[in-house]
Amino acid sequence: MCYQMYLLHLLDGSMIEVSEDYDLPMENGLIGRYKNAEPNEILEFGDPIVGFAYVPKSSIVYISTGDVKEG
């Protein structure tokens, strides 16, 4: 299985690395959720093993695409 990595660049200058299944349709993945979220909506990223991050859409300056990793 392959994972697409993303970096969320936040207003305070910090970054959060997020991954998702490479074969996930775009509308169901991170980019689709971001595009469809309201400006004040809180987005949830993570999993039960690593933990979760809750980020307001308004705090995300931009999203950059990272590596594709096998796992």
Predicted model as a PDB file, atoms N, CA, C, CB and O in Angstrom, pLDDT in the B-factor column:
MODEL        1                                                                  
ATOM      1  N   MET A   1       0.841  -1.171   0.000  1.00 90.00           N  
ATOM      2  CA  MET A   1       0.000   0.000   0.000  1.00 90.00           C  
ATOM      3  C   MET A   1       0.890   1.239   0.000  1.00 90.00           C  
ATOM      4  CB  MET A   1      -0.959  -0.005   1.215  1.00 90.00           C  
ATOM      5  O   MET A   1       1.926   1.263   0.664  1.00 90.00           O  
ATOM      6  N   CYS A   2       0.490   2.255  -0.737  1.00 93.00           N  
ATOM      7  CA  CYS A   2       1.248   3.509  -0.821  1.00 93.00           C  
ATOM      8  C   CYS A   2       0.461   4.638  -0.160  1.00 93.00           C  
ATOM      9  CB  CYS A   2       1.566   3.864  -2.300  1.00 93.00           C  
ATOM     10  O   CYS A   2      -0.770   4.647  -0.144  1.00 93.00           O  
ATOM     11  N   TYR A   3       1.218   5.586   0.382  1.00 93.00           N  
ATOM     12  CA  TYR A   3       0.626   6.740   1.054  1.00 93.00           C  
ATOM     13  C   TYR A   3       1.156   8.030   0.450  1.00 93.00           C  
ATOM     14  CB  TYR A   3       0.915   6.698   2.562  1.00 93.00           C  
ATOM     15  O   TYR A   3       2.353   8.164   0.198  1.00 93.00           O  
ATOM     16  N   GLN A   4       0.255   8.976   0.221  1.00 95.00           N  
ATOM     17  CA  GLN A   4       0.624  10.310  -0.243  1.00 95.00           C  
ATOM     18  C   GLN A   4       0.863  11.169   0.996  1.00 95.00           C  
ATOM     19  CB  GLN A   4      -0.491  10.936  -1.176  1.00 95.00           C  
ATOM     20  O   GLN A   4       0.018  11.225   1.890  1.00 95.00           O  
ATOM     21  N   MET A   5       1.988  11.820   1.047  1.00 95.00           N  
ATOM     22  CA  MET A   5       2.319  12.691   2.165  1.00 95.00           C  
ATOM     23  C   MET A   5       2.012  14.147   1.780  1.00 95.00           C  
ATOM     24  CB  MET A   5       3.815  12.525   2.572  1.00 95.00           C  
ATOM     25  O   MET A   5       2.207  14.549   0.633  1.00 95.00           O  
ATOM     26  N   TYR A   6       1.539  14.915   2.742  1.00 95.00           N  
ATOM     27  CA  TYR A   6       1.272  16.339   2.574  1.00 95.00           C  
ATOM     28  C   TYR A   6       1.874  17.096   3.753  1.00 95.00           C  
ATOM     29  CB  TYR A   6      -0.256  16.615   2.459  1.00 95.00           C  
ATOM     30  O   TYR A   6       2.044  16.532   4.834  1.00 95.00           O  
ATOM     31  N   LEU A   7       2.190  18.351   3.549  1.00 96.00           N  
ATOM     32  CA  LEU A   7       2.585  19.243   4.628  1.00 96.00           C  
ATOM     33  C   LEU A   7       1.577  20.376   4.705  1.00 96.00           C  
ATOM     34  CB  LEU A   7       4.027  19.788   4.413  1.00 96.00           C  
ATOM     35  O   LEU A   7       1.343  21.082   3.724  1.00 96.00           O  
ATOM     36  N   LEU A   8       0.984  20.544   5.877  1.00 96.00           N  
ATOM     37  CA  LEU A   8       0.087  21.663   6.123  1.00 96.00           C  
ATOM     38  C   LEU A   8       0.939  22.792   6.692  1.00 96.00           C  
ATOM     39  CB  LEU A   8      -1.094  21.270   7.100  1.00 96.00           C  
ATOM     40  O   LEU A   8       1.559  22.626   7.743  1.00 96.00           O  
ATOM     41  N   HIS A   9       0.977  23.915   6.025  1.00 98.00           N  
ATOM     42  CA  HIS A   9       1.741  25.074   6.471  1.00 98.00           C  
ATOM     43  C   HIS A   9       0.774  26.011   7.188  1.00 98.00           C  
ATOM     44  CB  HIS A   9       2.456  25.797   5.266  1.00 98.00           C  
ATOM     45  O   HIS A   9      -0.182  26.501   6.588  1.00 98.00           O  
ATOM     46  N   LEU A  10       1.023  26.256   8.465  1.00 97.00           N  
ATOM     47  CA  LEU A  10       0.092  27.003   9.299  1.00 97.00           C  
ATOM     48  C   LEU A  10       0.522  28.457   9.481  1.00 97.00           C  
ATOM     49  CB  LEU A  10      -0.042  26.334  10.650  1.00 97.00           C  
ATOM     50  O   LEU A  10       1.679  28.811   9.252  1.00 97.00           O  
ATOM     51  N   LEU A  11      -0.435  29.293   9.898  1.00 97.00           N  
ATOM     52  CA  LEU A  11      -0.202  30.722  10.094  1.00 97.00           C  
ATOM     53  C   LEU A  11       0.965  31.024  11.031  1.00 97.00           C  
ATOM     54  CB  LEU A  11      -1.446  31.364  10.629  1.00 97.00           C  
ATOM     55  O   LEU A  11       1.691  31.997  10.825  1.00 97.00           O  
ATOM     56  N   ASP A  12       1.147  30.198  12.055  1.00 97.00           N  
ATOM     57  CA  ASP A  12       2.212  30.458  13.038  1.00 97.00           C  
ATOM     58  C   ASP A  12       3.589  29.990  12.556  1.00 97.00           C  
ATOM     59  CB  ASP A  12       1.878  29.771  14.356  1.00 97.00           C  
ATOM     60  O   ASP A  12       4.564  30.071  13.303  1.00 97.00           O  
ATOM     61  N   GLY A  13       3.673  29.501  11.310  1.00 97.00           N  
ATOM     62  CA  GLY A  13       4.943  29.059  10.748  1.00 97.00           C  
ATOM     63  C   GLY A  13       5.233  27.582  10.942  1.00 97.00           C  
ATOM     64  O   GLY A  13       6.200  27.065  10.382  1.00 97.00           O  
ATOM     65  N   SER A  14       4.413  26.895  11.724  1.00 96.00           N  
ATOM     66  CA  SER A  14       4.638  25.461  11.939  1.00 96.00           C  
ATOM     67  C   SER A  14       4.054  24.653  10.782  1.00 96.00           C  
ATOM     68  CB  SER A  14       4.012  25.005  13.281  1.00 96.00           C  
ATOM     69  O   SER A  14       3.267  25.158   9.982  1.00 96.00           O  
ATOM     70  N   MET A  15       4.461  23.387  10.716  1.00 96.00           N  
ATOM     71  CA  MET A  15       3.982  22.486   9.678  1.00 96.00           C  
ATOM     72  C   MET A  15       3.515  21.186  10.327  1.00 96.00           C  
ATOM     73  CB  MET A  15       5.089  22.214   8.618  1.00 96.00           C  
ATOM     74  O   MET A  15       4.073  20.740  11.330  1.00 96.00           O  
ATOM     75  N   ILE A  16       2.492  20.595   9.741  1.00 93.00           N  
ATOM     76  CA  ILE A  16       1.995  19.296  10.183  1.00 93.00           C  
ATOM     77  C   ILE A  16       2.066  18.356   8.991  1.00 93.00           C  
ATOM     78  CB  ILE A  16       0.530  19.392  10.752  1.00 93.00           C  
ATOM     79  O   ILE A  16       1.540  18.659   7.921  1.00 93.00           O  
ATOM     80  N   GLU A  17       2.725  17.202   9.180  1.00 92.00           N  
ATOM     81  CA  GLU A  17       2.792  16.206   8.116  1.00 92.00           C  
ATOM     82  C   GLU A  17       1.574  15.297   8.218  1.00 92.00           C  
ATOM     83  CB  GLU A  17       4.112  15.380   8.200  1.00 92.00           C  
ATOM     84  O   GLU A  17       1.259  14.786   9.293  1.00 92.00           O  
ATOM     85  N   VAL A  18       0.902  15.102   7.110  1.00 92.00           N  
ATOM     86  CA  VAL A  18      -0.314  14.303   7.040  1.00 92.00           C  
ATOM     87  C   VAL A  18      -0.160  13.306   5.899  1.00 92.00           C  
ATOM     88  CB  VAL A  18      -1.578  15.202   6.839  1.00 92.00           C  
ATOM     89  O   VAL A  18       0.423  13.625   4.863  1.00 92.00           O  
ATOM     90  N   SER A  19      -0.684  12.099   6.092  1.00 91.00           N  
ATOM     91  CA  SER A  19      -0.648  11.111   5.007  1.00 91.00           C  
ATOM     92  C   SER A  19      -2.042  10.551   4.787  1.00 91.00           C  
ATOM     93  CB  SER A  19       0.353   9.967   5.324  1.00 91.00           C  
ATOM     94  O   SER A  19      -2.897  10.585   5.671  1.00 91.00           O  
ATOM     95  N   GLU A  20      -2.246  10.031   3.575  1.00 92.00           N  
ATOM     96  CA  GLU A  20      -3.505   9.364   3.255  1.00 92.00           C  
ATOM     97  C   GLU A  20      -3.227   8.313   2.200  1.00 92.00           C  
ATOM     98  CB  GLU A  20      -4.585  10.380   2.765  1.00 92.00           C  
ATOM     99  O   GLU A  20      -2.195   8.349   1.530  1.00 92.00           O  
ATOM    100  N   ASP A  21      -4.143   7.385   2.057  1.00 93.00           N  
ATOM    101  CA  ASP A  21      -4.025   6.324   1.055  1.00 93.00           C  
ATOM    102  C   ASP A  21      -3.860   6.951  -0.326  1.00 93.00           C  
ATOM    103  CB  ASP A  21      -5.266   5.384   1.087  1.00 93.00           C  
ATOM    104  O   ASP A  21      -4.642   7.818  -0.714  1.00 93.00           O  
ATOM    105  N   TYR A  22      -2.859   6.520  -1.055  1.00 94.00           N  
ATOM    106  CA  TYR A  22      -2.552   7.085  -2.369  1.00 94.00           C  
ATOM    107  C   TYR A  22      -3.709   6.930  -3.352  1.00 94.00           C  
ATOM    108  CB  TYR A  22      -1.309   6.426  -2.937  1.00 94.00           C  
ATOM    109  O   TYR A  22      -3.921   7.793  -4.203  1.00 94.00           O  
ATOM    110  N   ASP A  23      -4.459   5.833  -3.238  1.00 94.00           N  
ATOM    111  CA  ASP A  23      -5.539   5.542  -4.177  1.00 94.00           C  
ATOM    112  C   ASP A  23      -6.874   6.175  -3.783  1.00 94.00           C  
ATOM    113  CB  ASP A  23      -5.711   4.056  -4.299  1.00 94.00           C  
ATOM    114  O   ASP A  23      -7.876   5.969  -4.466  1.00 94.00           O  
ATOM    115  N   LEU A  24      -6.899   6.927  -2.711  1.00 92.00           N  
ATOM    116  CA  LEU A  24      -8.122   7.588  -2.264  1.00 92.00           C  
ATOM    117  C   LEU A  24      -8.534   8.644  -3.281  1.00 92.00           C  
ATOM    118  CB  LEU A  24      -7.927   8.225  -0.866  1.00 92.00           C  
ATOM    119  O   LEU A  24      -7.705   9.469  -3.667  1.00 92.00           O  
ATOM    120  N   PRO A  25      -9.792   8.644  -3.730  1.00 93.00           N  
ATOM    121  CA  PRO A  25     -10.228   9.678  -4.683  1.00 93.00           C  
ATOM    122  C   PRO A  25     -10.045  11.073  -4.083  1.00 93.00           C  
ATOM    123  CB  PRO A  25     -11.710   9.459  -5.085  1.00 93.00           C  
ATOM    124  O   PRO A  25     -10.266  11.276  -2.889  1.00 93.00           O  
ATOM    125  N   MET A  26      -9.644  12.022  -4.910  1.00 88.00           N  
ATOM    126  CA  MET A  26      -9.321  13.365  -4.431  1.00 88.00           C  
ATOM    127  C   MET A  26     -10.475  13.996  -3.647  1.00 88.00           C  
ATOM    128  CB  MET A  26      -8.951  14.257  -5.604  1.00 88.00           C  
ATOM    129  O   MET A  26     -10.237  14.649  -2.631  1.00 88.00           O  
ATOM    130  N   GLU A  27     -11.699  13.817  -4.092  1.00 90.00           N  
ATOM    131  CA  GLU A  27     -12.830  14.446  -3.402  1.00 90.00           C  
ATOM    132  C   GLU A  27     -13.034  13.888  -1.997  1.00 90.00           C  
ATOM    133  CB  GLU A  27     -14.102  14.260  -4.212  1.00 90.00           C  
ATOM    134  O   GLU A  27     -13.652  14.555  -1.167  1.00 90.00           O  
ATOM    135  N   ASN A  28     -12.531  12.675  -1.701  1.00 92.00           N  
ATOM    136  CA  ASN A  28     -12.655  12.078  -0.371  1.00 92.00           C  
ATOM    137  C   ASN A  28     -11.420  12.303   0.491  1.00 92.00           C  
ATOM    138  CB  ASN A  28     -12.919  10.597  -0.495  1.00 92.00           C  
ATOM    139  O   ASN A  28     -11.434  12.000   1.684  1.00 92.00           O  
ATOM    140  N   GLY A  29     -10.368  12.823  -0.092  1.00 92.00           N  
ATOM    141  CA  GLY A  29      -9.106  12.988   0.615  1.00 92.00           C  
ATOM    142  C   GLY A  29      -8.936  14.376   1.203  1.00 92.00           C  
ATOM    143  O   GLY A  29      -9.877  15.165   1.283  1.00 92.00           O  
ATOM    144  N   LEU A  30      -7.731  14.643   1.604  1.00 94.00           N  
ATOM    145  CA  LEU A  30      -7.372  15.896   2.258  1.00 94.00           C  
ATOM    146  C   LEU A  30      -7.734  17.112   1.419  1.00 94.00           C  
ATOM    147  CB  LEU A  30      -5.897  15.912   2.564  1.00 94.00           C  
ATOM    148  O   LEU A  30      -8.350  18.048   1.929  1.00 94.00           O  
ATOM    149  N   ILE A  31      -7.368  17.117   0.158  1.00 94.00           N  
ATOM    150  CA  ILE A  31      -7.624  18.275  -0.702  1.00 94.00           C  
ATOM    151  C   ILE A  31      -9.122  18.509  -0.878  1.00 94.00           C  
ATOM    152  CB  ILE A  31      -6.959  18.083  -2.072  1.00 94.00           C  
ATOM    153  O   ILE A  31      -9.580  19.649  -0.816  1.00 94.00           O  
ATOM    154  N   GLY A  32      -9.883  17.447  -1.095  1.00 95.00           N  
ATOM    155  CA  GLY A  32     -11.328  17.565  -1.227  1.00 95.00           C  
ATOM    156  C   GLY A  32     -11.989  18.069   0.044  1.00 95.00           C  
ATOM    157  O   GLY A  32     -12.880  18.918  -0.003  1.00 95.00           O  
ATOM    158  N   ARG A  33     -11.542  17.534   1.198  1.00 94.00           N  
ATOM    159  CA  ARG A  33     -12.102  17.996   2.482  1.00 94.00           C  
ATOM    160  C   ARG A  33     -11.774  19.469   2.712  1.00 94.00           C  
ATOM    161  CB  ARG A  33     -11.558  17.140   3.656  1.00 94.00           C  
ATOM    162  O   ARG A  33     -12.618  20.229   3.185  1.00 94.00           O  
ATOM    163  N   TYR A  34     -10.547  19.871   2.378  1.00 96.00           N  
ATOM    164  CA  TYR A  34     -10.139  21.260   2.559  1.00 96.00           C  
ATOM    165  C   TYR A  34     -10.966  22.191   1.665  1.00 96.00           C  
ATOM    166  CB  TYR A  34      -8.639  21.421   2.254  1.00 96.00           C  
ATOM    167  O   TYR A  34     -11.471  23.215   2.126  1.00 96.00           O  
ATOM    168  N   LYS A  35     -11.100  21.828   0.389  1.00 96.00           N  
ATOM    169  CA  LYS A  35     -11.845  22.671  -0.550  1.00 96.00           C  
ATOM    170  C   LYS A  35     -13.306  22.816  -0.150  1.00 96.00           C  
ATOM    171  CB  LYS A  35     -11.754  22.099  -1.955  1.00 96.00           C  
ATOM    172  O   LYS A  35     -13.894  23.878  -0.351  1.00 96.00           O  
ATOM    173  N   ASN A  36     -13.905  21.771   0.413  1.00 96.00           N  
ATOM    174  CA  ASN A  36     -15.327  21.788   0.744  1.00 96.00           C  
ATOM    175  C   ASN A  36     -15.625  22.316   2.141  1.00 96.00           C  
ATOM    176  CB  ASN A  36     -15.886  20.412   0.611  1.00 96.00           C  
ATOM    177  O   ASN A  36     -16.791  22.511   2.487  1.00 96.00           O  
ATOM    178  N   ALA A  37     -14.598  22.551   2.949  1.00 96.00           N  
ATOM    179  CA  ALA A  37     -14.805  23.012   4.325  1.00 96.00           C  
ATOM    180  C   ALA A  37     -15.164  24.498   4.358  1.00 96.00           C  
ATOM    181  CB  ALA A  37     -13.546  22.753   5.173  1.00 96.00           C  
ATOM    182  O   ALA A  37     -14.692  25.285   3.537  1.00 96.00           O  
ATOM    183  N   GLU A  38     -15.991  24.855   5.305  1.00 96.00           N  
ATOM    184  CA  GLU A  38     -16.318  26.256   5.552  1.00 96.00           C  
ATOM    185  C   GLU A  38     -15.084  26.942   6.151  1.00 96.00           C  
ATOM    186  CB  GLU A  38     -17.560  26.389   6.507  1.00 96.00           C  
ATOM    187  O   GLU A  38     -14.248  26.272   6.757  1.00 96.00           O  
ATOM    188  N   PRO A  39     -14.957  28.261   5.993  1.00 92.00           N  
ATOM    189  CA  PRO A  39     -13.773  28.969   6.494  1.00 92.00           C  
ATOM    190  C   PRO A  39     -13.500  28.762   7.994  1.00 92.00           C  
ATOM    191  CB  PRO A  39     -13.926  30.438   6.222  1.00 92.00           C  
ATOM    192  O   PRO A  39     -12.339  28.730   8.400  1.00 92.00           O  
ATOM    193  N   ASN A  40     -14.533  28.623   8.812  1.00 93.00           N  
ATOM    194  CA  ASN A  40     -14.344  28.460  10.257  1.00 93.00           C  
ATOM    195  C   ASN A  40     -14.421  26.999  10.714  1.00 93.00           C  
ATOM    196  CB  ASN A  40     -15.382  29.272  10.999  1.00 93.00           C  
ATOM    197  O   ASN A  40     -14.437  26.730  11.915  1.00 93.00           O  
ATOM    198  N   GLU A  41     -14.468  26.069   9.782  1.00 97.00           N  
ATOM    199  CA  GLU A  41     -14.573  24.643  10.115  1.00 97.00           C  
ATOM    200  C   GLU A  41     -13.246  24.100  10.658  1.00 97.00           C  
ATOM    201  CB  GLU A  41     -15.004  23.835   8.876  1.00 97.00           C  
ATOM    202  O   GLU A  41     -12.170  24.521  10.233  1.00 97.00           O  
ATOM    203  N   ILE A  42     -13.344  23.156  11.606  1.00 97.00           N  
ATOM    204  CA  ILE A  42     -12.171  22.486  12.171  1.00 97.00           C  
ATOM    205  C   ILE A  42     -11.962  21.182  11.404  1.00 97.00           C  
ATOM    206  CB  ILE A  42     -12.347  22.218  13.715  1.00 97.00           C  
ATOM    207  O   ILE A  42     -12.878  20.366  11.303  1.00 97.00           O  
ATOM    208  N   LEU A  43     -10.762  20.985  10.866  1.00 96.00           N  
ATOM    209  CA  LEU A  43     -10.423  19.767  10.138  1.00 96.00           C  
ATOM    210  C   LEU A  43      -9.651  18.833  11.055  1.00 96.00           C  
ATOM    211  CB  LEU A  43      -9.602  20.088   8.865  1.00 96.00           C  
ATOM    212  O   LEU A  43      -8.799  19.277  11.825  1.00 96.00           O  
ATOM    213  N   GLU A  44      -9.945  17.549  10.974  1.00 94.00           N  
ATOM    214  CA  GLU A  44      -9.301  16.533  11.808  1.00 94.00           C  
ATOM    215  C   GLU A  44      -8.336  15.728  10.951  1.00 94.00           C  
ATOM    216  CB  GLU A  44     -10.356  15.602  12.475  1.00 94.00           C  
ATOM    217  O   GLU A  44      -8.697  15.268   9.867  1.00 94.00           O  
ATOM    218  N   PHE A  45      -7.105  15.556  11.438  1.00 90.00           N  
ATOM    219  CA  PHE A  45      -6.092  14.774  10.749  1.00 90.00           C  
ATOM    220  C   PHE A  45      -5.479  13.796  11.742  1.00 90.00           C  
ATOM    221  CB  PHE A  45      -5.003  15.691  10.119  1.00 90.00           C  
ATOM    222  O   PHE A  45      -5.322  14.116  12.920  1.00 90.00           O  
ATOM    223  N   GLY A  46      -5.131  12.598  11.263  1.00 85.00           N  
ATOM    224  CA  GLY A  46      -4.431  11.648  12.113  1.00 85.00           C  
ATOM    225  C   GLY A  46      -5.091  10.287  12.135  1.00 85.00           C  
ATOM    226  O   GLY A  46      -5.948   9.969  11.310  1.00 85.00           O  
ATOM    227  N   ASP A  47      -4.661   9.484  13.111  1.00 80.00           N  
ATOM    228  CA  ASP A  47      -5.208   8.149  13.302  1.00 80.00           C  
ATOM    229  C   ASP A  47      -5.050   7.755  14.771  1.00 80.00           C  
ATOM    230  CB  ASP A  47      -4.506   7.119  12.368  1.00 80.00           C  
ATOM    231  O   ASP A  47      -4.339   8.427  15.518  1.00 80.00           O  
ATOM    232  N   PRO A  48      -5.714   6.661  15.193  1.00 84.00           N  
ATOM    233  CA  PRO A  48      -5.680   6.273  16.608  1.00 84.00           C  
ATOM    234  C   PRO A  48      -4.284   5.893  17.129  1.00 84.00           C  
ATOM    235  CB  PRO A  48      -6.611   5.117  16.821  1.00 84.00           C  
ATOM    236  O   PRO A  48      -4.040   5.959  18.333  1.00 84.00           O  
ATOM    237  N   ILE A  49      -3.391   5.507  16.256  1.00 83.00           N  
ATOM    238  CA  ILE A  49      -2.059   5.089  16.703  1.00 83.00           C  
ATOM    239  C   ILE A  49      -1.146   6.301  16.911  1.00 83.00           C  
ATOM    240  CB  ILE A  49      -1.429   4.118  15.681  1.00 83.00           C  
ATOM    241  O   ILE A  49      -0.501   6.421  17.953  1.00 83.00           O  
ATOM    242  N   VAL A  50      -1.091   7.190  15.932  1.00 81.00           N  
ATOM    243  CA  VAL A  50      -0.211   8.357  15.992  1.00 81.00           C  
ATOM    244  C   VAL A  50      -0.850   9.490  16.788  1.00 81.00           C  
ATOM    245  CB  VAL A  50       0.132   8.837  14.581  1.00 81.00           C  
ATOM    246  O   VAL A  50      -0.154  10.260  17.451  1.00 81.00           O  
ATOM    247  N   GLY A  51      -2.152   9.588  16.720  1.00 88.00           N  
ATOM    248  CA  GLY A  51      -2.875  10.663  17.385  1.00 88.00           C  
ATOM    249  C   GLY A  51      -3.553  11.564  16.362  1.00 88.00           C  
ATOM    250  O   GLY A  51      -3.394  11.389  15.154  1.00 88.00           O  
ATOM    251  N   PHE A  52      -4.302  12.519  16.861  1.00 91.00           N  
ATOM    252  CA  PHE A  52      -5.075  13.407  16.006  1.00 91.00           C  
ATOM    253  C   PHE A  52      -4.653  14.857  16.197  1.00 91.00           C  
ATOM    254  CB  PHE A  52      -6.564  13.252  16.287  1.00 91.00           C  
ATOM    255  O   PHE A  52      -4.217  15.261  17.276  1.00 91.00           O  
ATOM    256  N   ALA A  53      -4.791  15.619  15.138  1.00 91.00           N  
ATOM    257  CA  ALA A  53      -4.612  17.069  15.177  1.00 91.00           C  
ATOM    258  C   ALA A  53      -5.908  17.688  14.674  1.00 91.00           C  
ATOM    259  CB  ALA A  53      -3.370  17.535  14.313  1.00 91.00           C  
ATOM    260  O   ALA A  53      -6.499  17.218  13.702  1.00 91.00           O  
ATOM    261  N   TYR A  54      -6.338  18.739  15.343  1.00 95.00           N  
ATOM    262  CA  TYR A  54      -7.548  19.459  14.952  1.00 95.00           C  
ATOM    263  C   TYR A  54      -7.126  20.876  14.570  1.00 95.00           C  
ATOM    264  CB  TYR A  54      -8.625  19.467  16.112  1.00 95.00           C  
ATOM    265  O   TYR A  54      -6.636  21.639  15.402  1.00 95.00           O  
ATOM    266  N   VAL A  55      -7.327  21.210  13.297  1.00 96.00           N  
ATOM    267  CA  VAL A  55      -6.805  22.474  12.764  1.00 96.00           C  
ATOM    268  C   VAL A  55      -7.937  23.245  12.102  1.00 96.00           C  
ATOM    269  CB  VAL A  55      -5.649  22.222  11.752  1.00 96.00           C  
ATOM    270  O   VAL A  55      -8.630  22.706  11.239  1.00 96.00           O  
ATOM    271  N   PRO A  56      -8.134  24.507  12.496  1.00 97.00           N  
ATOM    272  CA  PRO A  56      -9.124  25.328  11.790  1.00 97.00           C  
ATOM    273  C   PRO A  56      -8.661  25.570  10.348  1.00 97.00           C  
ATOM    274  CB  PRO A  56      -9.346  26.686  12.530  1.00 97.00           C  
ATOM    275  O   PRO A  56      -7.482  25.831  10.105  1.00 97.00           O  
ATOM    276  N   LYS A  57      -9.577  25.483   9.415  1.00 97.00           N  
ATOM    277  CA  LYS A  57      -9.228  25.732   8.015  1.00 97.00           C  
ATOM    278  C   LYS A  57      -8.571  27.092   7.864  1.00 97.00           C  
ATOM    279  CB  LYS A  57     -10.472  25.644   7.121  1.00 97.00           C  
ATOM    280  O   LYS A  57      -7.643  27.250   7.072  1.00 97.00           O  
ATOM    281  N   SER A  58      -9.040  28.065   8.611  1.00 97.00           N  
ATOM    282  CA  SER A  58      -8.508  29.424   8.512  1.00 97.00           C  
ATOM    283  C   SER A  58      -7.049  29.527   8.971  1.00 97.00           C  
ATOM    284  CB  SER A  58      -9.363  30.366   9.331  1.00 97.00           C  
ATOM    285  O   SER A  58      -6.397  30.532   8.689  1.00 97.00           O  
ATOM    286  N   SER A  59      -6.521  28.516   9.668  1.00 97.00           N  
ATOM    287  CA  SER A  59      -5.126  28.526  10.114  1.00 97.00           C  
ATOM    288  C   SER A  59      -4.177  27.929   9.087  1.00 97.00           C  
ATOM    289  CB  SER A  59      -4.996  27.772  11.413  1.00 97.00           C  
ATOM    290  O   SER A  59      -2.960  28.027   9.242  1.00 97.00           O  
ATOM    291  N   ILE A  60      -4.715  27.312   8.038  1.00 97.00           N  
ATOM    292  CA  ILE A  60      -3.879  26.687   7.016  1.00 97.00           C  
ATOM    293  C   ILE A  60      -3.581  27.714   5.929  1.00 97.00           C  
ATOM    294  CB  ILE A  60      -4.573  25.424   6.413  1.00 97.00           C  
ATOM    295  O   ILE A  60      -4.488  28.199   5.253  1.00 97.00           O  
ATOM    296  N   VAL A  61      -2.296  28.039   5.771  1.00 97.00           N  
ATOM    297  CA  VAL A  61      -1.887  29.005   4.755  1.00 97.00           C  
ATOM    298  C   VAL A  61      -1.867  28.322   3.391  1.00 97.00           C  
ATOM    299  CB  VAL A  61      -0.493  29.611   5.090  1.00 97.00           C  
ATOM    300  O   VAL A  61      -2.427  28.835   2.422  1.00 97.00           O  
ATOM    301  N   TYR A  62      -1.213  27.157   3.325  1.00 97.00           N  
ATOM    302  CA  TYR A  62      -1.212  26.355   2.093  1.00 97.00           C  
ATOM    303  C   TYR A  62      -0.840  24.912   2.421  1.00 97.00           C  
ATOM    304  CB  TYR A  62      -0.224  26.948   1.043  1.00 97.00           C  
ATOM    305  O   TYR A  62      -0.344  24.603   3.504  1.00 97.00           O  
ATOM    306  N   ILE A  63      -1.093  24.049   1.456  1.00 97.00           N  
ATOM    307  CA  ILE A  63      -0.793  22.612   1.575  1.00 97.00           C  
ATOM    308  C   ILE A  63       0.186  22.253   0.464  1.00 97.00           C  
ATOM    309  CB  ILE A  63      -2.107  21.727   1.487  1.00 97.00           C  
ATOM    310  O   ILE A  63      -0.068  22.525  -0.709  1.00 97.00           O  
ATOM    311  N   SER A  64       1.298  21.644   0.838  1.00 97.00           N  
ATOM    312  CA  SER A  64       2.244  21.196  -0.179  1.00 97.00           C  
ATOM    313  C   SER A  64       2.259  19.677  -0.232  1.00 97.00           C  
ATOM    314  CB  SER A  64       3.660  21.742   0.108  1.00 97.00           C  
ATOM    315  O   SER A  64       2.080  19.003   0.782  1.00 97.00           O  
ATOM    316  N   THR A  65       2.472  19.155  -1.418  1.00 94.00           N  
ATOM    317  CA  THR A  65       2.517  17.718  -1.638  1.00 94.00           C  
ATOM    318  C   THR A  65       3.908  17.214  -1.318  1.00 94.00           C  
ATOM    319  CB  THR A  65       2.123  17.361  -3.089  1.00 94.00           C  
ATOM    320  O   THR A  65       4.905  17.793  -1.750  1.00 94.00           O  
ATOM    321  N   GLY A  66       3.971  16.133  -0.557  1.00 92.00           N  
ATOM    322  CA  GLY A  66       5.246  15.526  -0.213  1.00 92.00           C  
ATOM    323  C   GLY A  66       5.482  14.247  -1.015  1.00 92.00           C  
ATOM    324  O   GLY A  66       4.982  14.087  -2.129  1.00 92.00           O  
ATOM    325  N   ASP A  67       6.244  13.358  -0.427  1.00 93.00           N  
ATOM    326  CA  ASP A  67       6.592  12.093  -1.060  1.00 93.00           C  
ATOM    327  C   ASP A  67       5.433  11.119  -1.092  1.00 93.00           C  
ATOM    328  CB  ASP A  67       7.751  11.467  -0.350  1.00 93.00           C  
ATOM    329  O   ASP A  67       4.428  11.302  -0.405  1.00 93.00           O  
ATOM    330  N   VAL A  68       5.584  10.090  -1.894  1.00 95.00           N  
ATOM    331  CA  VAL A  68       4.708   8.923  -1.852  1.00 95.00           C  
ATOM    332  C   VAL A  68       5.530   7.829  -1.180  1.00 95.00           C  
ATOM    333  CB  VAL A  68       4.195   8.488  -3.310  1.00 95.00           C  
ATOM    334  O   VAL A  68       6.622   7.494  -1.640  1.00 95.00           O  
ATOM    335  N   LYS A  69       5.004   7.276  -0.091  1.00 93.00           N  
ATOM    336  CA  LYS A  69       5.747   6.270   0.672  1.00 93.00           C  
ATOM    337  C   LYS A  69       4.995   4.937   0.663  1.00 93.00           C  
ATOM    338  CB  LYS A  69       5.977   6.749   2.128  1.00 93.00           C  
ATOM    339  O   LYS A  69       3.765   4.892   0.630  1.00 93.00           O  
ATOM    340  N   GLU A  70       5.764   3.875   0.693  1.00 91.00           N  
ATOM    341  CA  GLU A  70       5.174   2.532   0.806  1.00 91.00           C  
ATOM    342  C   GLU A  70       5.130   2.156   2.264  1.00 91.00           C  
ATOM    343  CB  GLU A  70       5.979   1.475  -0.014  1.00 91.00           C  
ATOM    344  O   GLU A  70       6.042   2.464   3.032  1.00 91.00           O  
ATOM    345  N   GLY A  71       4.052   1.481   2.639  1.00 78.00           N  
ATOM    346  CA  GLY A  71       3.949   1.113   4.042  1.00 78.00           C  
ATOM    347  C   GLY A  71       3.257  -0.178   4.276  1.00 78.00           C  
ATOM    348  O   GLY A  71       3.107  -0.599   5.423  1.00 78.00           O  
TER     349      GLY A  71                                                      
ENDMDL                                                                          
END                                                                             
